[in-house]
């Protein structure tokens, strides 16, 4: 079980193959168009459940839960929850309550 509020990554299908543009190359048109989004879990869930997350920018997205505390793949290291806390502290110091 992954707890509500955990930083996660979801996958969401935007277009099924039949919904994709007819101007695409055949190989591209045969596969779904998907996106991956990171955010905070809105409710407790298990991997592969359909869930809702709130992104850092405040958007809500729904999709299949793929990963908890996803690492950044750019080789700067694994996910560190304190980084998100520092982000909020800095934004609050810079902008105060207007940030929320």
C-alpha positions in Angstrom: 0.0 0.0 0.0 1.3 3.4 -0.9 0.1 6.2 1.4 -1.8 9.3 0.5 0.6 12.3 -0.1 3.4 10.1 -1.4 5.2 11.6 -4.4 4.5 9.2 -7.3 4.5 8.8 -11.1 1.5 7.8 -13.1 0.9 6.9 -16.7 -2.1 8.2 -18.6 -3.2 7.3 -22.1 -4.1 10.5 -24.1 -5.1 8.9 -27.4 -5.8 5.3 -28.3 -4.5 4.3 -31.8 -7.9 4.8 -33.5 -8.0 8.4 -32.1 -4.6 9.5 -33.3 -4.1 11.8 -36.3 -4.2 10.2 -39.7 -1.1 12.2 -40.7 1.2 10.1 -38.5 3.6 7.5 -39.8 1.9 4.1 -39.8 4.3 2.7 -37.0 3.5 5.7 -34.8 -0.3 5.6 -35.4 -0.5 2.0 -34.3 0.5 2.7 -30.7 -1.3 4.7 -28.0 -0.1 8.2 -27.1 0.8 8.2 -23.4 2.2 10.6 -20.9 3.9 10.2 -17.6 3.2 12.7 -14.8 4.6 13.0 -11.2 2.7 14.4 -8.3 1.3 13.7 -4.8 -1.1 10.8 -4.3 -4.6 11.9 -3.3 -5.6 8.6 -1.7 -3.9 5.4 -0.5 -3.4 3.0 -3.4 -1.5 0.0 -4.7 0.8 -0.1 -7.7 -1.2 -0.2 -11.0 -4.4 1.2 -9.4 -6.1 4.1 -11.2 -5.4 7.1 -9.0 -5.6 10.9 -8.9 -2.5 13.0 -8.1 -1.9 16.6 -7.6 1.2 17.9 -9.5 3.6 20.4 -8.1 1.9 23.1 -10.2 -1.5 22.3 -8.7 -3.0 20.3 -11.6 -5.0 17.2 -10.9 -4.3 14.2 -13.2 -5.7 10.7 -13.2 -3.9 7.6 -14.4 -2.3 4.3 -13.6 0.1 4.3 -10.6 3.4 3.2 -11.9 6.0 4.1 -9.3 6.4 5.6 -5.8 9.1 8.1 -5.0 10.3 8.1 -8.6 14.0 8.8 -9.0 15.2 11.5 -11.3 16.9 9.8 -14.3 19.4 12.5 -15.0 22.0 11.1 -12.6 21.7 13.8 -10.0 20.7 11.1 -7.5 17.5 9.5 -6.1 14.4 11.3 -4.9 14.9 13.2 -1.7 11.7 14.3 0.1 13.5 17.2 1.8 14.1 18.9 -1.5 10.4 19.4 -1.9 10.1 20.8 1.6 13.0 23.2 0.8 11.2 24.3 -2.4 8.1 25.2 -0.4 10.2 27.1 2.3 12.0 29.1 -0.4 8.7 29.9 -2.3 7.1 31.0 0.9 10.0 33.2 1.8 10.0 34.8 -1.6 6.2 35.2 -2.2 4.5 34.7 1.2 0.9 33.7 1.3 0.3 34.7 -2.3 2.1 31.5 -3.3 -0.9 29.3 -2.3 
